Amino acid sequence: MTDQVLKTISVFTAQLKRRRLQLKLTQAEVARRAGIRQANYSRMESGRQTPNLETLLTVLHVLGLKMTFADASQTVYHVMHLDDVVADVTLSADKKNIRIEKYEPDGIRQPFSGTNLTLERFYRFLKSRCYEDGRADLDRILKKACLSDNNPYQWVALTHGVTYDDFFWIKTDQETLTWDEVRIR
């Protein structure tokens, strides 16, 4: 498997686990509702087993998730303030081209002032929504999150960039989440 496939599996399995915990379900309960063995669900959630399409769709249904297809040549990040989209940032798959469409004027509900959003500026915005590099416990945090490095794109895929100190968060085209589902409680 390529590194990209392994990273996708890692993000996917972490999202399964996050959603299961968010719903306060055990692995056994998800497995029972999906009609599969708990051991098989455990291996699927850990990335050690790849389910067939029918099982995958059933598990996603149990967890209230859906599978969608997106243009792999780009990612659209919907930058949210509570439940309002304040900007769409489109980033090419090679992370060399970026485009922004703002729906809110510059101000407290808009994290990107002006009209020129650079790759570096967007990266810094995402990085500000992650754990700091150099933390003494960063390796433990990364291991728990099933990440190999402190990559802001992967963190946003897992956490939606939610922080304790503001109401901004990020979702992609494939997601139908609300602020109430992602906010820190």
Residue frames as qw, qx, qy, qz and C-alpha x, y, z in Angstrom:
[[0.000, 0.887, 0.462, 0.000, 0.00, 0.00, 0.00],
 [0.361, 0.562, -0.042, 0.743, 1.15, 3.54, -0.71],
 [0.225, -0.116, -0.490, 0.834, 1.78, 6.08, 2.05],
 [0.324, -0.106, -0.116, -0.933, -1.28, 8.03, 0.87],
 [0.673, -0.255, -0.594, -0.360, -3.53, 4.97, 1.20],
 [0.551, -0.209, -0.666, 0.457, -2.14, 4.22, 4.66],
 [0.033, -0.029, -0.277, 0.960, -2.74, 7.83, 5.76],
 [0.498, -0.180, -0.326, -0.783, -6.30, 7.69, 4.40],
 [0.683, -0.269, -0.678, -0.045, -6.98, 4.47, 6.30],
 [0.388, -0.132, -0.558, 0.722, -5.51, 5.99, 9.46],
 [0.196, -0.042, 0.081, -0.976, -7.72, 9.09, 9.20],
 [0.606, -0.192, -0.510, -0.579, -10.76, 6.98, 8.32],
 [0.636, -0.260, -0.707, 0.166, -10.35, 4.56, 11.24],
 [0.208, -0.098, -0.450, 0.863, -9.73, 7.44, 13.66],
 [0.368, -0.106, -0.124, -0.915, -12.99, 9.05, 12.45],
 [0.659, -0.254, -0.654, -0.270, -14.87, 5.77, 13.01],
 [0.514, -0.239, -0.650, 0.507, -13.58, 5.60, 16.57],
 [0.012, -0.004, -0.212, 0.977, -14.26, 9.30, 17.22],
 [0.504, -0.191, -0.331, -0.774, -17.84, 8.95, 16.01],
 [0.662, -0.264, -0.701, -0.015, -18.42, 5.77, 18.03],
 [0.384, -0.207, -0.546, 0.715, -17.16, 7.47, 21.18],
 [0.163, -0.085, -0.030, -0.983, -19.18, 10.59, 20.38],
 [0.642, -0.240, -0.435, -0.584, -22.30, 8.39, 20.28],
 [0.427, -0.439, 0.636, -0.470, -21.18, 6.70, 23.51],
 [0.951, 0.118, -0.107, -0.264, -21.29, 3.26, 21.91],
 [0.590, -0.472, 0.637, 0.151, -19.02, 0.32, 22.63],
 [0.173, 0.377, -0.777, -0.474, -17.37, -1.64, 19.86],
 [0.142, 0.167, 0.973, -0.071, -19.63, -4.56, 20.80],
 [0.345, 0.606, 0.489, -0.524, -22.76, -2.40, 20.41],
 [0.329, 0.618, -0.362, -0.616, -21.70, -1.10, 16.97],
 [0.066, 0.222, -0.937, -0.261, -20.88, -4.65, 15.89],
 [0.253, 0.331, 0.866, -0.275, -24.22, -6.00, 17.16],
 [0.386, 0.672, 0.235, -0.586, -26.17, -3.27, 15.35],
 [0.316, 0.609, -0.528, -0.501, -24.18, -3.89, 12.16],
 [0.963, 0.099, 0.074, -0.238, -24.63, -7.65, 12.39],
 [0.651, 0.516, -0.508, 0.227, -20.92, -8.46, 12.59],
 [0.798, -0.341, -0.366, 0.336, -18.63, -9.93, 15.23],
 [0.308, -0.943, 0.043, 0.119, -17.09, -7.52, 17.74],
 [0.664, -0.371, 0.405, 0.506, -13.60, -8.80, 16.91],
 [0.512, 0.449, 0.479, 0.554, -14.13, -7.93, 13.23],
 [0.001, 0.955, 0.203, 0.215, -15.31, -4.42, 14.10],
 [0.545, -0.764, 0.182, 0.294, -12.33, -3.97, 16.42],
 [0.645, -0.077, 0.467, 0.600, -9.92, -4.96, 13.63],
 [0.328, 0.704, 0.429, 0.462, -11.73, -2.64, 11.21],
 [0.209, -0.971, -0.100, -0.052, -11.58, 0.32, 13.64],
 [0.579, -0.647, 0.323, 0.378, -7.88, -0.30, 14.25],
 [0.396, 0.753, -0.385, -0.358, -7.14, -0.54, 10.51],
 [0.317, -0.358, 0.873, 0.096, -6.02, -4.18, 10.70],
 [0.387, 0.316, 0.858, 0.120, -8.96, -5.40, 8.59],
 [0.196, 0.153, -0.314, -0.916, -10.54, -3.95, 5.47],
 [0.515, 0.306, 0.685, -0.414, -14.28, -4.62, 5.36],
 [0.270, 0.346, 0.728, 0.526, -16.25, -5.45, 2.23],
 [0.076, -0.260, -0.202, -0.941, -18.42, -2.67, 0.83],
 [0.537, -0.528, -0.533, -0.386, -21.68, -3.99, 2.34],
 [0.638, -0.460, -0.456, 0.417, -20.17, -4.20, 5.84],
 [0.318, -0.023, -0.070, 0.945, -18.60, -0.77, 5.50],
 [0.234, -0.377, -0.325, -0.835, -21.87, 0.84, 4.43],
 [0.625, -0.542, -0.548, -0.123, -23.74, -0.92, 7.26],
 [0.572, -0.345, -0.358, 0.653, -21.23, 0.29, 9.88],
 [0.123, 0.123, 0.081, 0.981, -21.37, 3.83, 8.50],
 [0.419, -0.498, -0.464, -0.600, -25.17, 3.72, 8.73],
 [0.657, -0.502, -0.520, 0.213, -25.01, 2.50, 12.35],
 [0.470, -0.308, -0.193, 0.804, -22.69, 5.41, 13.17],
 [0.174, 0.878, 0.342, -0.285, -24.86, 7.93, 11.31],
 [0.182, -0.584, 0.448, 0.652, -22.17, 8.56, 8.70],
 [0.779, 0.570, 0.225, -0.134, -22.26, 8.43, 4.93],
 [0.592, -0.195, 0.482, 0.615, -19.72, 7.74, 2.24],
 [0.442, 0.853, 0.123, -0.248, -19.37, 10.28, -0.52],
 [0.758, 0.177, 0.259, 0.572, -17.01, 10.74, -3.43],
 [0.041, -0.929, 0.018, 0.367, -14.98, 13.86, -4.00],
 [0.622, 0.742, -0.186, 0.165, -12.63, 15.16, -6.63],
 [0.853, -0.352, -0.018, 0.385, -9.26, 13.80, -5.53],
 [0.550, 0.430, 0.038, 0.715, -7.43, 16.62, -7.30],
 [0.027, -0.478, 0.186, -0.858, -8.56, 19.12, -4.66],
 [0.316, -0.443, -0.760, 0.357, -9.99, 19.48, -1.18],
 [0.152, -0.641, -0.166, -0.734, -12.57, 22.09, -0.28],
 [0.320, -0.228, -0.668, 0.632, -12.34, 23.25, 3.32],
 [0.238, -0.755, -0.381, -0.477, -15.52, 24.93, 4.52],
 [0.269, 0.085, -0.511, 0.812, -14.34, 27.32, 7.22],
 [0.376, -0.645, -0.616, -0.251, -17.19, 27.59, 9.68],
 [0.049, -0.234, 0.453, -0.859, -18.18, 30.03, 12.42],
 [0.560, 0.085, 0.595, -0.570, -20.69, 28.09, 14.51],
 [0.626, 0.309, 0.715, 0.041, -23.01, 26.72, 11.78],
 [0.429, 0.866, 0.054, -0.249, -22.30, 29.37, 9.14],
 [0.781, 0.190, 0.223, 0.552, -19.84, 28.89, 6.29],
 [0.102, -0.904, 0.015, 0.414, -17.67, 32.03, 6.35],
 [0.197, 0.714, -0.552, -0.382, -15.19, 30.94, 3.67],
 [0.971, 0.164, 0.175, 0.023, -14.45, 28.09, 1.29],
 [0.111, -0.743, 0.603, 0.268, -10.78, 27.34, 0.78],
 [0.944, 0.322, 0.029, -0.068, -9.99, 25.07, -2.18],
 [0.296, -0.702, 0.624, 0.174, -6.59, 23.42, -2.00],
 [0.721, 0.431, -0.490, -0.233, -5.08, 21.31, -4.78],
 [0.972, -0.220, -0.085, 0.010, -4.06, 17.76, -3.89],
 [0.746, 0.244, -0.217, 0.581, -0.39, 18.64, -4.35],
 [0.404, -0.785, -0.275, 0.379, -0.92, 21.61, -1.96],
 [0.450, -0.049, 0.233, 0.860, 0.53, 24.05, -4.49],
 [0.091, -0.344, -0.368, -0.859, -2.61, 25.98, -5.49],
 [0.082, -0.438, -0.719, 0.533, -5.15, 27.65, -3.27],
 [0.120, -0.418, -0.379, -0.817, -8.32, 29.66, -3.83],
 [0.036, -0.310, -0.698, 0.644, -10.60, 31.34, -1.30],
 [0.204, -0.520, -0.483, -0.675, -14.20, 32.42, -1.55],
 [0.076, -0.091, -0.609, 0.784, -15.35, 34.52, 1.41],
 [0.222, -0.587, -0.693, -0.354, -18.99, 34.73, 2.47],
 [0.402, -0.826, -0.309, 0.246, -18.47, 37.04, 5.44],
 [0.276, 0.880, -0.158, 0.353, -16.73, 40.43, 5.31],
 [0.478, 0.262, -0.566, 0.619, -13.52, 41.01, 7.22],
 [0.460, -0.576, 0.160, -0.657, -14.29, 41.12, 10.92],
 [0.435, -0.405, 0.704, -0.389, -14.73, 38.94, 13.98],
 [0.854, 0.144, 0.429, -0.256, -16.55, 36.18, 12.06],
 [0.774, 0.617, -0.133, 0.046, -13.90, 35.99, 9.31],
 [0.763, -0.502, 0.220, 0.342, -10.48, 34.46, 10.12],
 [0.613, 0.120, 0.381, 0.682, -8.98, 35.58, 6.79],
 [0.091, 0.842, 0.139, -0.512, -8.75, 39.32, 6.30],
 [0.055, 0.593, -0.504, -0.626, -8.04, 40.79, 2.89],
 [0.825, 0.414, -0.029, -0.383, -8.29, 39.02, -0.43],
 [0.531, 0.560, -0.636, 0.022, -4.91, 37.30, -0.73],
 [0.836, -0.401, 0.333, -0.172, -4.81, 33.95, 1.03],
 [0.346, 0.609, -0.710, -0.069, -1.45, 32.26, 0.52],
 [0.831, -0.037, -0.556, -0.005, -0.62, 28.62, 1.08],
 [0.396, 0.157, -0.607, 0.671, 1.63, 29.62, 3.96],
 [0.311, -0.231, 0.254, -0.886, -1.09, 31.69, 5.60],
 [0.824, -0.156, -0.254, -0.481, -3.65, 28.85, 5.33],
 [0.737, 0.066, -0.617, 0.267, -1.09, 26.36, 6.69],
 [0.130, 0.209, -0.530, 0.812, -0.43, 28.65, 9.68],
 [0.593, -0.230, 0.037, -0.771, -4.21, 28.89, 10.30],
 [0.890, -0.088, -0.405, -0.189, -4.49, 25.09, 10.31],
 [0.577, 0.179, -0.607, 0.516, -1.34, 24.73, 12.42],
 [0.163, -0.321, 0.380, -0.852, -2.83, 27.10, 15.03],
 [0.786, -0.190, -0.035, -0.587, -5.65, 24.57, 15.44],
 [0.862, 0.083, -0.489, 0.104, -3.24, 21.70, 16.34],
 [0.747, -0.613, -0.024, 0.256, -1.07, 20.78, 19.28],
 [0.061, 0.929, -0.351, -0.097, 2.17, 22.76, 19.48],
 [0.807, 0.355, -0.393, 0.259, 5.35, 21.25, 18.14],
 [0.266, 0.471, -0.572, 0.617, 7.84, 20.57, 20.93],
 [0.697, -0.483, 0.115, -0.518, 5.27, 19.57, 23.59],
 [0.186, -0.436, 0.859, -0.191, 6.75, 17.05, 25.97],
 [0.557, 0.128, 0.771, -0.280, 3.71, 14.79, 25.54],
 [0.506, 0.503, -0.265, -0.649, 3.27, 15.23, 21.78],
 [0.248, 0.244, -0.911, -0.224, 4.40, 11.69, 20.88],
 [0.144, 0.216, 0.897, -0.358, 1.81, 10.24, 23.28],
 [0.431, 0.521, 0.253, -0.692, -0.92, 12.50, 21.83],
 [0.417, 0.466, -0.557, -0.545, 0.01, 11.56, 18.26],
 [0.100, 0.083, -0.991, -0.019, 0.00, 7.85, 19.09],
 [0.271, 0.358, 0.736, -0.507, -3.43, 8.12, 20.71],
 [0.471, 0.612, 0.052, -0.633, -4.71, 9.93, 17.61],
 [0.819, 0.214, 0.493, 0.200, -3.14, 7.28, 15.32],
 [0.412, 0.907, -0.088, 0.029, -0.95, 9.92, 13.63],
 [0.862, 0.025, -0.058, 0.503, 2.73, 9.62, 12.82],
 [0.380, 0.058, -0.073, 0.920, 3.47, 13.35, 12.84],
 [0.021, 0.598, 0.442, -0.668, 1.93, 16.68, 13.82],
 [0.153, 0.187, 0.600, 0.763, 0.44, 17.29, 10.37],
 [0.260, 0.245, 0.314, -0.880, -2.25, 20.01, 10.48],
 [0.529, 0.103, -0.499, -0.679, -4.14, 18.58, 7.49],
 [0.491, -0.124, -0.862, 0.008, -4.50, 15.24, 9.29],
 [0.072, -0.205, -0.649, 0.729, -5.42, 16.94, 12.59],
 [0.391, 0.169, -0.010, -0.905, -8.16, 18.93, 10.89],
 [0.562, -0.009, -0.706, -0.431, -9.50, 15.72, 9.34],
 [0.430, -0.201, -0.834, 0.282, -9.74, 14.26, 12.86],
 [0.201, -0.424, -0.556, 0.686, -10.73, 17.23, 15.00],
 [0.194, 0.801, 0.482, 0.298, -12.24, 19.67, 12.49],
 [0.340, 0.397, -0.132, 0.842, -9.86, 22.27, 13.89],
 [0.474, -0.776, -0.303, -0.285, -12.05, 22.86, 16.94],
 [0.392, 0.226, -0.521, 0.724, -10.32, 24.71, 19.78],
 [0.308, -0.551, -0.658, 0.410, -11.38, 25.89, 23.23],
 [0.200, -0.487, -0.174, 0.833, -10.99, 29.58, 22.52],
 [0.250, 0.283, -0.250, -0.892, -13.13, 30.37, 19.45],
 [0.689, 0.326, 0.493, -0.421, -16.09, 29.25, 17.36],
 [0.480, 0.596, -0.494, -0.413, -14.24, 28.49, 14.12],
 [0.680, -0.140, 0.719, 0.028, -14.02, 24.96, 12.78],
 [0.262, 0.465, -0.613, -0.582, -13.52, 23.24, 9.44],
 [0.750, 0.156, 0.624, -0.156, -15.43, 20.64, 7.49],
 [0.108, -0.236, 0.721, 0.643, -14.97, 19.20, 4.03],
 [0.497, 0.085, -0.408, -0.761, -17.44, 18.56, 1.22],
 [0.492, -0.076, -0.858, -0.122, -18.09, 15.03, 2.41],
 [0.206, -0.202, -0.756, 0.587, -19.30, 16.08, 5.86],
 [0.287, -0.609, -0.450, -0.587, -22.74, 17.14, 7.06],
 [0.479, -0.322, -0.605, 0.548, -21.77, 17.95, 10.64],
 [0.163, -0.885, -0.204, -0.386, -23.04, 20.82, 12.79],
 [0.051, 0.637, -0.473, 0.606, -21.32, 22.93, 15.45],
 [0.718, -0.440, 0.277, -0.463, -23.18, 21.06, 18.16],
 [0.997, 0.052, -0.059, 0.014, -21.69, 17.76, 16.93],
 [0.734, 0.374, -0.261, 0.503, -18.07, 18.95, 16.90],
 [0.129, -0.809, 0.229, -0.526, -17.82, 21.55, 19.67],
 [0.387, 0.157, -0.766, 0.488, -15.82, 20.81, 22.79],
 [0.584, -0.620, -0.380, -0.361, -18.09, 20.03, 25.70]]
